[in-house]
Amino acid sequence: MKIYFSKSTTGFYFDVIHTNIPDDAIEITQSEYQDLLEKQSTGHEIVTDKDGKPTIKVER
């Protein structure tokens, strides 16, 4: 199973579930996906970096 993240929708897509994956979606690893969800569950926000890759928003 491949996991993708789309900057335009700020959503995750799975090739085994979704038939329409946005053109801007980039593949991420299972480990990256799990890490992002764990951090999101503790109140962090998922944002994208300049390359469209998902990351956690750093509070300043």
Buried (B, 14 or more C-beta within 10 A) or exposed (E): EEBBBBBEEEBBBEEEEEEEBBEEBBEBEEEBBEBBEEBEEEEBEBEBEEEEEBBBEEEE
